[in-house]
């Protein structure tokens, strides 16, 4: 039975949220609970924080003894790591998989005073013109997930913080892998991507598919927090070569450095 035969779109739970009503539980509530339990007196986190989807880069930096733990990070379920390179300092939270987890952490970072949040995601190719591997700086995202509808009214797409994108593009354009900017597709169901979905979203202009951007961007707009997402595109169903190939051993750290550099320049320009 078609659900639309009984209910209008406005009655479907995903489309029917009281967007302007105050929540009964807030990130401030959770942070105060953590501070009390851990006896945290002062919260000090980096201005730039990276939400790393995979966690591989964080583990690599830990093995190289390049990270220090931010002990004042008031979160029950994650650890915030600090990375310093030359004049750049950023925070990294690893394994922020999917929109709900990403926004859970982003909400808490915002309360703690972060100035910019950048998602670093793994992604699959949607548009056949995109080389593999490559990097996509998301200008916007198709909202094929659930979190964004708790922050903004329904729409097809949602934008990243527009002024951040050119700064990231300028910083990343000299990397050894191709860098593009454009629309990506965010899904909650990575094992339900069909050929029809791929073709349809490619026609809509999507370059790649991942699980965070639409949720993160909607949060950013609602809470007035600067956000962006950089997707490392390493696989495709129409690719005959090696899947999940990320490139040279040093590329991930160079990508992180370029993201932080571009974001720092944006902060300094605002």
PyMOL commands that set and color helices and strands:
alter all, ss='L'
color gray80, all
select helices_A, chain A and resi 3-5+9-11+13-15+27-38+56-63+99-111+147-150+162-172+190-192+195-203+213-223+251-269
alter helices_A, ss='H'
color red, helices_A
select strands_A, chain A and resi 48-52+67-69+81-85+88-94+116-125+134-144+157-159+178-187+208-210+227-235
alter strands_A, ss='S'
color yellow, strands_A
deselect
rebuild
show_as cartoon
